[in-house]
Amino acid sequence: MDDYMFKANVDRCNVVSESTTYLEIISYSDASRNSVEEHPLTLDEDFNNFLKRKGAFAPLKLPPDITQTACIRLILQQNAQHAETFTPHVISLKKEAYKSMIVTWNLPYRAIEGTSVVGPFFWAAWDQDETNPHLQIVYRKSDVRKKGKTRGWELMLSHDVNNGTTTGFAKGTPSSDIVECIKHLKACAFQVSHPMLLPIIIFSHDVSFQVDIKQREARDWLRRLEHAVSMRNEIEEKEGYVSKDGVVDLDAINRDLVECHSQVLWKRPKAYLQMLAHVEKTMDTFYKKLPESRKDVPMRQLHASMLARLDFYRVKLQGIDSYAYTTLQRLDIQRSALYNIIAQKESKLNFKMAGEQRKLAHASKRDSAAMKIISLLGAVFLPGAYLASVFSMSFFNFQNDGGTVVSSKFWIYWAVTLPITVIITAIWYVWEKRREAKYDREDDDLEKGSEVMEKDIMAMMRKRTMTKASTWDKASSWDSPKSAEVVKFQNLKKE
């Protein structure tokens, strides 16, 4: 079943091209013959010869007194550049070359089914060969795109426990630590007999000091946010939350709360603790199946050292997990406090808007009443009164047939009417000003009433949220010496 599913999954994959090299580290009983070789693999013939150790890659002929003690042979793509290289169902070797590598080196068939896994992933198991068992390992991590390119790394290994040979494939993008891990592996050339050496090197880089620094930076960021939200005296303009006029930028605080929360969740320790348990289980099963001929002093020391390192990482990750949990709890508190502040400011704004609307409503009501009165008076009295008064004056003589109808003294009417109109208009203007002043006093009273209402509501809210429960007996507390001192101090303060 495994071989059929392997071929089906490979056939559905797309192929991208990456720069490929090989790494071969061999240890001998004579340390002077140890070798570390890394060179490009540009031709298909070289690729096949390296897989099958033919041609230029054939094993050296050793003297009878010298034996090979350990070997690791890897196909590397340390600087994968293609934008789709870690997209699900994408491989970076030709399909036939990929199949040949998996079959020839007895690498895990299931690795091709892990191209779409999320988060750090570690899996290890033994193959079905009972006479010559191989420990198969898949270790990978892929992330979301950044600047249009996929990110991550992957490792496939197969270890022959009988002769101590490890073969595999490793790939990583520039953002990963694969290049540094391979350098570290070369520096540990004498310890390549252990199949978990490279996975633990990668694990150590993945949970390096950068994780601790990220959590420290997040906690320092949280401290600045706490100062800004609680309006403490420690808040400074350089922290970016206070403008030159002393106004706190709540939008910036809210944005940074989200960013700080994301930074705390970076490389969540719980996922690595679970993976660490699988790594330790693999270490245990490997050592149990290891032949007694290979359990020499260096192997026992190396195995114990790696277990101690894993235990160190467990304690470290547990500490980071507790630290991050506290940070997240404090972030939740600040987020709740920020929402309360925003709600209070919205309430104040609503009170102001309500006050302005009340003023507009009163002004509209007064203006409408005045307009109604003026309109009614004008419609009822002014037309008839004006016409009657003008045409009934002696300046008009409608009985004089053929004579002058309008008197030459008609100007007297205008000489008297215009000054009286100005005087009446002035009286109206003074009366209107007094009426507006009265309305302004009414508006002030409305605004003061709104402020009193707001203060009462805020006081009630503070009383409900800030009241602290007493934890000692009030009846007996006044009899205690401490309470007597407090009362004495209060009396002195009043005096």
Secondary structure, DSSP 4 states (H G I P E B T S, - for coil): -HHHHHHHHHHH-EE-----EEEEEEEESSGGG-EEEEEE--SHHHHHHHHHT-GGGSPPPPPTT--EEEEEEEEEETT---TTTTSTTEESS-HHHHHHHHHHTT--GGGGGGTT--S-EEEEEE-S-SSS-EEEEEEEEEEEEETTEEEEEEEEEEEETTTTEEEEEEEE-TTSSHHHHHHHHHHTGGGTTSTTHHHHHHHHHHTSHHHHHHHHHHHHHHHHHHHHHHT-TT--GGGTSB-TTS-B-HHHHHHHHHHHHHHHTTT-HHHHHHHHHHHHHHHHHHHHHS-GGG--HHHHHHHHHHHHHHHHHHHHHHHHHHHHHHHHHHHHHHHHHHHHHHHHHHHHHHHHHHHHHHHHHHHHHHHHHHHHHHHHHHHHTHHHHHHHHHHTSTTB-TT-TTS-SB-TTTHHHHHHHHHHHHHHHHHHHHHHHHHHHHHHHHHHHHHHHHHHHHHHHHHHHHHHHHPPPP-S-HHHHTTSHHHHHHHHHHHHHH-
